[in-house]
Amino acid sequence: MQALKSTNSFVGSKVVSGRRATRAQGRSQVAAQARDAPWAPGSQAPEWLDGSLPGDFGFDPLGLGKDPASLARFREAEIMHCRWCMWGFTGSIAVEALGQGTWFDAPKWALTGEHATYFGVDLGPTTLVNTIAVQAVLMGGAELMRGGQEDADKRIYPGGIFDPLGWSKGADFEALKVKEVKNGRLAMLAMFGTFMQTAVTGKGPLENWGDHVADPWNVNVTTTSTIAVPYAQGNYPLELDFWNAALPPWYPGV
């Protein structure tokens, strides 16, 4: 009986040791999987961002991508926004560079009922309702077809007629994915900056840039935007009249 107890004790110690070894191996595997976050050297990237996604620099301080389904949805939404903003910022510059007004003046025909123009070509009278209806059919139809694709990668990179140059078939396709995300993120910031500049100055991006280059010390964010940097001009905006004068015309006021 004593021998049996000794054997059981010996077997029990082996089991406990095995569990400790398993836990130690698990910790070693987690440590091995952890990686530095490229966006902040010295910090660790979240475990759900393993570097496999294009443009993954380990940035997710709010943990929005912890759920795999949410991460896939956010990835797809980011790519769509990247592409729209790259087109949008290019268009906002092109219309001004070609002398067709500014990006915020160009579509006013949709509100006034005037003739629509496209690069100076008269397209005839139109209204905002007609424009929304056409966009709903064209864009809505395209999105329904895209959203019906079960393969997540196919929804983002459909190829075919959407890749007339065949870039998705090249050996550098993965590198092109990263470049797209980088340029798209920059375009989103640029588009946001364009919106804010126009709201404050009432000018297009090229005119704003020209004013700044001509007089950088007197035309910059601290001198043209009393909202963003209210104390830079020596003002102490405590009265409502100051803020009503500083806010853009489309803002309802305080």
PATORPA-189500 format. One record per atom (N, C-alpha, C): residue number from 1; residue in one letter; x, y, z. Coordinates in steps of 0.2 Angstrom, whole numbers, plus 5000, padded with zeros to 4 digits. Layout:
N
NUM	A	X	Y	Z;
...
This chain:
254
1	M	5004	4994	5000;
1	M	5000	5000	5000;
1	M	5004	5006	5000;
2	Q	5010	5006	5004;
2	Q	5014	5012	5004;
2	Q	5018	5013	4998;
3	A	5019	5007	4994;
3	A	5022	5008	4988;
3	A	5018	5011	4983;
4	L	5011	5009	4983;
4	L	5006	5012	4979;
4	L	5005	5019	4980;
5	K	5006	5022	4986;
5	K	5005	5029	4988;
5	K	5011	5032	4985;
6	S	5017	5029	4985;
6	S	5023	5032	4983;
6	S	5023	5033	4975;
7	T	5020	5028	4972;
7	T	5019	5028	4965;
7	T	5014	5034	4963;
8	N	5009	5034	4966;
8	N	5004	5039	4965;
8	N	5007	5046	4966;
9	S	5011	5047	4971;
9	S	5014	5053	4972;
9	S	5019	5055	4967;
10	F	5022	5050	4964;
10	F	5027	5051	4959;
10	F	5024	5053	4953;
11	V	5018	5049	4951;
11	V	5014	5051	4945;
11	V	5011	5058	4946;
12	G	5009	5059	4951;
12	G	5006	5066	4952;
12	G	5011	5072	4951;
13	S	5017	5071	4954;
13	S	5022	5076	4953;
13	S	5024	5076	4945;
14	K	5023	5071	4942;
14	K	5025	5071	4935;
14	K	5019	5075	4931;
15	V	5013	5074	4933;
15	V	5007	5078	4930;
15	V	5008	5085	4931;
16	V	5009	5087	4938;
16	V	5010	5094	4939;
16	V	5016	5097	4935;
17	S	5021	5093	4935;
17	S	5027	5096	4931;
17	S	5025	5097	4924;
18	G	5021	5092	4921;
18	G	5019	5093	4914;
18	G	5015	5099	4913;
19	R	5010	5100	4918;
19	R	5006	5106	4917;
19	R	5010	5112	4917;
20	R	5015	5113	4922;
20	R	5019	5118	4922;
20	R	5023	5119	4916;
21	A	5025	5114	4913;
21	A	5029	5114	4907;
21	A	5025	5117	4901;
22	T	5018	5114	4901;
22	T	5014	5117	4896;
22	T	5012	5124	4896;
23	R	5011	5126	4903;
23	R	5010	5134	4904;
23	R	5016	5138	4902;
24	A	5022	5135	4903;
24	A	5028	5139	4901;
24	A	5029	5139	4894;
25	Q	5027	5133	4891;
25	Q	5028	5133	4883;
25	Q	5023	5138	4880;
26	G	5017	5139	4883;
26	G	5012	5143	4881;
26	G	5014	5150	4881;
27	R	5017	5152	4887;
27	R	5020	5159	4888;
27	R	5026	5160	4883;
28	S	5030	5155	4882;
28	S	5035	5156	4877;
28	S	5033	5157	4870;
29	Q	5027	5154	4868;
29	Q	5024	5155	4862;
29	Q	5021	5162	4861;
30	V	5018	5164	4866;
30	V	5015	5171	4866;
30	V	5020	5176	4865;
31	A	5026	5175	4869;
31	A	5031	5180	4869;
31	A	5035	5180	4862;
32	A	5035	5174	4859;
32	A	5038	5173	4852;
32	A	5033	5177	4847;
33	Q	5027	5176	4848;
33	Q	5022	5179	4843;
33	Q	5022	5187	4844;
34	A	5023	5190	4850;
34	A	5023	5197	4851;
34	A	5028	5200	4846;
35	R	5026	5206	4844;
35	R	5031	5210	4839;
35	R	5031	5217	4841;
36	D	5036	5220	4839;
36	D	5036	5228	4840;
36	D	5031	5231	4836;
37	A	5028	5236	4838;
37	A	5024	5240	4834;
37	A	5028	5245	4830;
38	P	5028	5244	4823;
38	P	5032	5249	4819;
38	P	5030	5256	4820;
39	W	5024	5258	4821;
39	W	5022	5265	4822;
39	W	5024	5268	4828;
40	A	5026	5264	4833;
40	A	5029	5267	4839;
40	A	5035	5262	4842;
41	P	5041	5263	4839;
41	P	5046	5259	4841;
41	P	5047	5258	4849;
42	G	5048	5252	4851;
42	G	5049	5251	4858;
42	G	5042	5248	4861;
43	S	5037	5249	4858;
43	S	5030	5247	4860;
43	S	5028	5240	4857;
44	Q	5024	5236	4860;
44	Q	5022	5230	4857;
44	Q	5015	5231	4853;
45	A	5015	5227	4847;
45	A	5008	5227	4844;
45	A	5003	5223	4847;
46	P	4997	5224	4846;
46	P	4992	5220	4849;
46	P	4992	5213	4846;
47	E	4990	5208	4850;
47	E	4991	5201	4847;
47	E	4987	5200	4841;
48	W	4981	5203	4840;
48	W	4977	5202	4834;
48	W	4980	5206	4828;
49	L	4985	5210	4829;
49	L	4988	5213	4823;
49	L	4995	5209	4822;
50	D	4995	5204	4818;
50	D	5001	5200	4818;
50	D	5005	5202	4812;
51	G	5004	5207	4808;
51	G	5008	5210	4803;
51	G	5006	5206	4796;
52	S	5001	5202	4796;
52	S	4999	5199	4790;
52	S	4995	5203	4785;
53	L	4991	5208	4788;
53	L	4987	5213	4784;
53	L	4991	5218	4780;
54	P	4990	5220	4774;
54	P	4993	5226	4771;
54	P	4992	5232	4775;
55	G	4998	5236	4777;
55	G	4998	5242	4780;
55	G	4997	5241	4788;
56	D	4998	5235	4790;
56	D	4997	5234	4798;
56	D	5004	5236	4801;
57	F	5003	5242	4805;
57	F	5009	5244	4808;
57	F	5008	5244	4816;
58	G	5003	5239	4818;
58	G	5002	5238	4825;
58	G	4999	5243	4829;
59	F	4995	5247	4825;
59	F	4991	5253	4828;
59	F	4984	5251	4829;
60	D	4982	5251	4836;
60	D	4975	5250	4837;
60	D	4975	5251	4845;
61	P	4976	5257	4847;
61	P	4975	5259	4854;
61	P	4969	5258	4857;
62	L	4963	5258	4854;
62	L	4957	5257	4856;
62	L	4954	5250	4856;
63	G	4958	5245	4853;
63	G	4956	5238	4853;
63	G	4950	5237	4848;
64	L	4950	5241	4843;
64	L	4944	5240	4838;
64	L	4944	5234	4834;
65	G	4950	5231	4833;
65	G	4951	5225	4829;
65	G	4952	5219	4833;
66	K	4950	5219	4839;
66	K	4951	5213	4844;
66	K	4946	5208	4841;
67	D	4940	5209	4839;
67	D	4936	5204	4837;
67	D	4937	5203	4829;
68	P	4939	5197	4827;
68	P	4941	5195	4820;
68	P	4936	5198	4815;
69	A	4929	5197	4817;
69	A	4924	5200	4812;
69	A	4924	5207	4811;
70	S	4925	5211	4817;
70	S	4926	5218	4816;
70	S	4932	5220	4813;
71	L	4938	5217	4814;
71	L	4944	5218	4810;
71	L	4943	5218	4803;
72	A	4940	5212	4801;
72	A	4939	5211	4793;
72	A	4934	5217	4791;
73	R	4929	5219	4794;
73	R	4925	5224	4792;
73	R	4928	5231	4792;
74	F	4932	5232	4797;
74	F	4936	5239	4797;
74	F	4941	5239	4791;
75	R	4944	5233	4790;
75	R	4949	5233	4785;
75	R	4946	5235	4778;
76	E	4940	5232	4777;
76	E	4937	5233	4770;
76	E	4934	5240	4770;
77	A	4932	5243	4776;
77	A	4929	5250	4776;
77	A	4935	5255	4775;
78	E	4941	5253	4778;
78	E	4946	5258	4777;
78	E	4949	5258	4769;
79	I	4949	5252	4766;
79	I	4951	5252	4759;
79	I	4946	5256	4755;
80	M	4940	5255	4756;
80	M	4935	5259	4752;
80	M	4936	5267	4753;
81	H	4936	5269	4759;
81	H	4937	5276	4761;
81	H	4944	5278	4758;
82	C	4949	5274	4758;
82	C	4955	5276	4755;
82	C	4955	5278	4748;
83	R	4951	5273	4744;
83	R	4950	5274	4737;
83	R	4946	5280	4735;
84	W	4941	5281	4739;
84	W	4937	5287	4738;
84	W	4940	5294	4739;
85	C	4944	5294	4745;
85	C	4948	5300	4746;
85	C	4953	5301	4741;
86	M	4957	5296	4739;
86	M	4962	5297	4734;
86	M	4959	5300	4727;
87	W	4953	5298	4725;
87	W	4949	5301	4720;
87	W	4947	5308	4722;
88	G	4944	5309	4728;
88	G	4941	5315	4730;
88	G	4947	5321	4730;
89	F	4952	5319	4733;
89	F	4957	5324	4734;
89	F	4960	5326	4727;
90	T	4961	5321	4723;
90	T	4964	5322	4716;
90	T	4959	5327	4712;
91	G	4952	5325	4713;
91	G	4947	5329	4709;
91	G	4947	5336	4712;
92	S	4948	5337	4719;
92	S	4947	5344	4722;
92	S	4953	5348	4719;
93	I	4959	5345	4718;
93	I	4964	5349	4715;
93	I	4964	5350	4707;
94	A	4961	5345	4704;
94	A	4961	5345	4697;
94	A	4956	5351	4694;
95	V	4950	5351	4698;
95	V	4945	5356	4695;
95	V	4948	5363	4696;
96	E	4952	5364	4701;
96	E	4954	5371	4703;
96	E	4960	5372	4698;
97	A	4964	5367	4697;
97	A	4970	5368	4692;
97	A	4968	5369	4685;
98	L	4962	5367	4683;
98	L	4960	5367	4676;
98	L	4956	5373	4675;
99	G	4955	5378	4680;
99	G	4952	5384	4680;
99	G	4944	5383	4680;
100	Q	4941	5377	4683;
100	Q	4934	5376	4683;
100	Q	4931	5378	4689;
101	G	4934	5383	4693;
101	G	4932	5384	4699;
101	G	4935	5380	4705;
102	T	4931	5380	4711;
102	T	4934	5376	4716;
102	T	4930	5370	4717;
103	W	4932	5365	4721;
103	W	4928	5359	4722;
103	W	4922	5360	4726;
104	F	4921	5366	4730;
104	F	4915	5367	4733;
104	F	4910	5371	4729;
105	D	4913	5375	4724;
105	D	4908	5379	4720;
105	D	4906	5375	4714;
106	A	4910	5370	4712;
106	A	4908	5366	4706;
106	A	4901	5362	4706;
107	P	4900	5359	4712;
107	P	4893	5356	4712;
107	P	4887	5360	4714;
108	K	4888	5366	4714;
108	K	4882	5371	4717;
108	K	4876	5370	4712;
109	W	4877	5368	4706;
109	W	4872	5368	4701;
109	W	4866	5363	4704;
110	A	4869	5358	4708;
110	A	4864	5353	4711;
110	A	4859	5356	4715;
111	L	4861	5362	4718;
111	L	4857	5365	4723;
111	L	4853	5371	4720;
112	T	4856	5374	4715;
112	T	4852	5380	4712;
112	T	4848	5378	4706;
113	G	4849	5372	4703;
113	G	4845	5370	4697;
113	G	4848	5373	4691;
114	E	4854	5376	4691;
114	E	4857	5378	4685;
114	E	4860	5372	4681;
115	H	4862	5374	4675;
115	H	4865	5369	4671;
115	H	4871	5366	4674;
116	A	4872	5359	4674;
116	A	4878	5356	4676;
116	A	4883	5356	4671;
117	T	4889	5356	4673;
117	T	4895	5357	4668;
117	T	4900	5351	4670;
118	Y	4903	5349	4666;
118	Y	4909	5344	4667;
118	Y	4915	5346	4663;
119	F	4920	5349	4666;
119	F	4926	5351	4663;
119	F	4924	5356	4657;
120	G	4919	5361	4659;
120	G	4917	5366	4654;
120	G	4911	5364	4649;
121	V	4910	5357	4649;
121	V	4904	5355	4645;
121	V	4898	5355	4648;
122	D	4893	5359	4645;
122	D	4886	5360	4647;
122	D	4882	5353	4647;
123	L	4880	5351	4653;
123	L	4876	5344	4653;
123	L	4869	5345	4654;
124	G	4867	5352	4654;
124	G	4860	5353	4654;
124	G	4857	5354	4661;
125	P	4851	5356	4662;
125	P	4848	5357	4669;
125	P	4848	5351	4673;
126	T	4849	5351	4679;
126	T	4848	5346	4684;
126	T	4846	5348	4691;
127	T	4844	5343	4695;
127	T	4842	5345	4702;
127	T	4846	5340	4706;
128	L	4846	5342	4713;
128	L	4849	5337	4718;
128	L	4845	5331	4718;
129	V	4839	5331	4717;
129	V	4835	5324	4718;
129	V	4837	5320	4712;
130	N	4838	5323	4706;
130	N	4839	5318	4700;
130	N	4846	5315	4701;
131	T	4851	5320	4704;
131	T	4858	5317	4705;
131	T	4858	5312	4710;
132	I	4854	5312	4716;
132	I	4854	5307	4721;
132	I	4851	5301	4718;
133	A	4846	5301	4714;
133	A	4843	5295	4711;
133	A	4848	5292	4706;
134	V	4851	5295	4702;
134	V	4856	5292	4698;
134	V	4862	5289	4702;
135	Q	4864	5292	4707;
135	Q	4870	5290	4711;
135	Q	4867	5283	4715;
136	A	4861	5283	4717;
136	A	4858	5278	4721;
136	A	4858	5272	4716;
137	V	4856	5272	4710;
137	V	4856	5267	4705;
137	V	4863	5264	4704;
138	L	4867	5269	4702;
138	L	4874	5267	4699;
138	L	4878	5264	4705;
139	M	4879	5268	4710;
139	M	4883	5266	4716;
139	M	4880	5261	4720;
140	G	4873	5261	4721;
140	G	4870	5256	4725;
140	G	4870	5249	4721;
141	G	4869	5249	4715;
141	G	4870	5243	4711;
141	G	4877	5240	4711;
142	A	4882	5244	4711;
142	A	4889	5242	4711;
142	A	4890	5239	4718;
143	E	4888	5242	4723;
143	E	4889	5240	4730;
143	E	4885	5234	4732;
144	L	4879	5233	4729;
144	L	4876	5227	4730;
144	L	4880	5221	4727;
145	M	4882	5222	4721;
145	M	4886	5216	4718;
145	M	4892	5215	4721;
146	R	4896	5220	4724;
146	R	4902	5219	4727;
146	R	4901	5216	4734;
147	G	4895	5218	4738;
147	G	4894	5215	4744;
147	G	4891	5208	4744;
148	G	4889	5206	4738;
148	G	4887	5199	4737;
148	G	4892	5194	4736;
149	Q	4898	5196	4736;
149	Q	4904	5192	4735;
149	Q	4906	5189	4742;
150	E	4906	5183	4743;
150	E	4907	5180	4749;
150	E	4915	5180	4751;
151	D	4919	5180	4746;
151	D	4926	5180	4748;
151	D	4928	5187	4750;
152	A	4931	5188	4756;
152	A	4932	5195	4758;
152	A	4938	5198	4754;
153	D	4943	5194	4752;
153	D	4948	5197	4747;
153	D	4945	5199	4741;
154	K	4940	5196	4738;
154	K	4937	5197	4732;
154	K	4933	5204	4732;
155	R	4930	5205	4738;
155	R	4926	5211	4739;
155	R	4931	5217	4739;
156	I	4937	5216	4741;
156	I	4942	5222	4741;
156	I	4946	5222	4735;
157	Y	4948	5217	4732;
157	Y	4952	5217	4726;
157	Y	4949	5212	4721;
158	P	4943	5215	4718;
158	P	4940	5211	4713;
158	P	4943	5209	4707;
159	G	4948	5213	4705;
159	G	4952	5211	4699;
159	G	4947	5212	4692;
160	G	4949	5208	4687;
160	G	4945	5208	4681;
160	G	4944	5215	4678;
161	I	4938	5217	4677;
161	I	4938	5224	4673;
161	I	4940	5230	4678;
162	F	4940	5228	4684;
162	F	4942	5234	4689;
162	F	4950	5234	4689;
163	D	4953	5230	4686;
163	D	4961	5230	4686;
163	D	4963	5229	4678;
164	P	4962	5235	4674;
164	P	4963	5235	4667;
164	P	4971	5234	4666;
165	L	4975	5236	4670;
165	L	4982	5236	4669;
165	L	4985	5229	4672;
166	G	4981	5225	4675;
166	G	4984	5219	4677;
166	G	4989	5219	4683;
167	W	4988	5224	4687;
167	W	4993	5225	4693;
167	W	4992	5219	4698;
168	S	4986	5216	4698;
168	S	4984	5211	4703;
168	S	4988	5205	4701;
169	K	4990	5204	4695;
169	K	4993	5198	4693;
169	K	5001	5198	4693;
170	G	5003	5204	4695;
170	G	5011	5204	4696;
170	G	5013	5202	4702;
171	A	5020	5201	4702;
171	A	5023	5198	4708;
171	A	5024	5203	4714;
172	D	5023	5209	4712;
172	D	5023	5214	4717;
172	D	5016	5216	4720;
173	F	5011	5212	4719;
173	F	5005	5214	4721;
173	F	5004	5215	4728;
174	E	5007	5212	4733;
174	E	5007	5213	4740;
174	E	5010	5219	4742;
175	A	5016	5221	4738;
175	A	5019	5228	4740;
175	A	5014	5233	4737;
176	L	5010	5232	4732;
176	L	5006	5237	4729;
176	L	5000	5238	4734;
177	K	4998	5233	4738;
177	K	4993	5234	4743;
177	K	4995	5238	4748;
178	V	5001	5238	4751;
178	V	5004	5242	4756;
178	V	5004	5249	4754;
179	K	5006	5250	4748;
179	K	5007	5257	4745;
179	K	5000	5260	4744;
180	E	4995	5256	4742;
180	E	4988	5259	4742;
180	E	4986	5261	4749;
181	V	4987	5257	4754;
181	V	4984	5259	4761;
181	V	4988	5265	4763;
182	K	4994	5266	4762;
182	K	4998	5271	4764;
182	K	4996	5278	4761;
183	N	4995	5277	4754;
183	N	4993	5283	4750;
183	N	4986	5285	4752;
184	G	4982	5280	4753;
184	G	4975	5281	4755;
184	G	4974	5284	4762;
185	R	4978	5282	4767;
185	R	4977	5286	4773;
185	R	4980	5293	4773;
186	L	4985	5294	4769;
186	L	4987	5301	4768;
186	L	4981	5305	4765;
187	A	4978	5302	4760;
187	A	4973	5305	4756;
187	A	4967	5307	4761;
188	M	4965	5302	4765;
188	M	4960	5304	4770;
188	M	4961	5310	4774;
189	L	4968	5310	4777;
189	L	4970	5316	4781;
189	L	4970	5323	4776;
190	A	4972	5322	4770;
190	A	4972	5328	4765;
190	A	4965	5330	4764;
191	M	4960	5325	4763;
191	M	4953	5327	4762;
191	M	4950	5331	4768;
192	F	4952	5328	4773;
192	F	4949	5332	4780;
192	F	4952	5339	4780;
193	G	4958	5339	4779;
193	G	4962	5346	4779;
193	G	4959	5351	4774;
194	T	4957	5348	4768;
194	T	4954	5352	4763;
194	T	4947	5355	4765;
195	F	4943	5350	4768;
195	F	4937	5352	4771;
195	F	4937	5358	4776;
196	M	4942	5357	4781;
196	M	4943	5362	4786;
196	M	4946	5369	4783;
197	Q	4950	5368	4779;
197	Q	4953	5374	4776;
197	Q	4948	5378	4772;
198	T	4944	5375	4768;
198	T	4938	5379	4765;
198	T	4933	5381	4769;
199	A	4932	5378	4775;
199	A	4927	5380	4780;
199	A	4929	5387	4783;
200	V	4936	5387	4784;
200	V	4939	5393	4788;
200	V	4940	5399	4783;
201	T	4943	5397	4777;
201	T	4946	5402	4773;
201	T	4941	5404	4767;
202	G	4937	5399	4765;
202	G	4932	5400	4759;
202	G	4936	5399	4753;
203	K	4942	5396	4753;
203	K	4946	5395	4747;
203	K	4948	5388	4745;
204	G	4950	5386	4739;
204	G	4952	5380	4737;
204	G	4959	5378	4740;
205	P	4961	5372	4739;
205	P	4967	5370	4742;
205	P	4973	5373	4738;
206	L	4973	5374	4731;
206	L	4978	5377	4728;
206	L	4979	5384	4730;
207	E	4973	5388	4730;
207	E	4974	5395	4732;
207	E	4976	5396	4739;
208	N	4974	5391	4744;
208	N	4977	5391	4750;
208	N	4984	5390	4750;
209	W	4986	5385	4747;
209	W	4994	5384	4746;
209	W	4998	5389	4743;
210	G	4995	5392	4738;
210	G	4998	5398	4735;
210	G	4999	5404	4740;
211	D	4994	5405	4744;
211	D	4994	5411	4749;
211	D	4999	5409	4754;
212	H	5000	5403	4756;
212	H	5005	5401	4761;
212	H	5012	5402	4758;
213	V	5013	5399	4752;
213	V	5020	5400	4749;
213	V	5022	5407	4748;
214	A	5017	5411	4746;
214	A	5019	5418	4745;
214	A	5021	5422	4752;
215	D	5018	5420	4757;
215	D	5019	5423	4764;
215	D	5018	5418	4769;
216	P	5023	5414	4770;
216	P	5022	5408	4775;
216	P	5022	5411	4782;
217	W	5025	5416	4784;
217	W	5025	5418	4791;
217	W	5019	5421	4793;
218	N	5015	5424	4788;
218	N	5009	5428	4790;
218	N	5003	5424	4787;
219	V	5004	5419	4783;
219	V	4998	5415	4781;
219	V	4999	5408	4783;
220	N	4997	5405	4788;
220	N	4997	5399	4791;
220	N	4992	5397	4796;
221	V	4992	5391	4799;
221	V	4986	5389	4803;
221	V	4985	5394	4809;
222	T	4991	5397	4811;
222	T	4990	5401	4817;
222	T	4987	5408	4816;
223	T	4987	5410	4809;
223	T	4985	5417	4807;
223	T	4978	5417	4804;
224	T	4977	5411	4800;
224	T	4971	5411	4796;
224	T	4965	5407	4800;
225	S	4967	5403	4805;
225	S	4961	5400	4809;
225	S	4961	5402	4816;
226	T	4957	5406	4817;
226	T	4956	5409	4824;
226	T	4952	5403	4828;
227	I	4949	5398	4825;
227	I	4946	5393	4829;
227	I	4951	5388	4831;
228	A	4955	5386	4827;
228	A	4960	5381	4828;
228	A	4965	5383	4834;
229	V	4968	5389	4833;
229	V	4972	5392	4837;
229	V	4970	5399	4839;
230	P	4965	5399	4844;
230	P	4962	5406	4845;
230	P	4966	5411	4849;
231	Y	4971	5409	4852;
231	Y	4975	5414	4856;
231	Y	4982	5416	4852;
232	A	4983	5413	4846;
232	A	4989	5415	4843;
232	A	4990	5422	4841;
233	Q	4984	5425	4839;
233	Q	4984	5432	4837;
233	Q	4984	5437	4843;
234	G	4985	5435	4849;
234	G	4984	5439	4854;
234	G	4977	5441	4856;
235	N	4972	5437	4854;
235	N	4965	5438	4856;
235	N	4963	5434	4861;
236	Y	4959	5436	4865;
236	Y	4956	5432	4871;
236	Y	4949	5431	4870;
237	P	4947	5426	4866;
237	P	4940	5426	4864;
237	P	4935	5423	4869;
238	L	4933	5428	4873;
238	L	4928	5427	4878;
238	L	4921	5429	4877;
239	E	4920	5433	4871;
239	E	4914	5436	4870;
239	E	4911	5431	4864;
240	L	4904	5431	4864;
240	L	4901	5427	4858;
240	L	4902	5430	4852;
241	D	4902	5437	4852;
241	D	4903	5440	4845;
241	D	4909	5438	4842;
242	F	4915	5437	4845;
242	F	4921	5435	4842;
242	F	4920	5428	4839;
243	W	4917	5423	4842;
243	W	4916	5417	4840;
243	W	4911	5417	4834;
244	N	4906	5421	4834;
244	N	4902	5421	4828;
244	N	4905	5424	4822;
245	A	4910	5429	4823;
245	A	4914	5431	4817;
245	A	4919	5427	4815;
246	A	4921	5422	4819;
246	A	4927	5418	4817;
246	A	4924	5411	4814;
247	L	4918	5409	4816;
247	L	4916	5403	4813;
247	L	4914	5404	4806;
248	P	4914	5398	4802;
248	P	4913	5399	4795;
248	P	4905	5400	4794;
249	P	4904	5403	4788;
249	P	4897	5405	4787;
249	P	4891	5400	4787;
250	W	4893	5393	4786;
250	W	4888	5388	4786;
250	W	4887	5386	4793;
251	Y	4891	5388	4798;
251	Y	4890	5386	4805;
251	Y	4884	5390	4808;
252	P	4879	5387	4812;
252	P	4874	5390	4814;
252	P	4875	5395	4819;
253	G	4881	5395	4822;
253	G	4883	5401	4827;
253	G	4882	5398	4834;
254	V	4884	5402	4839;
254	V	4884	5400	4846;
254	V	4879	5404	4850;
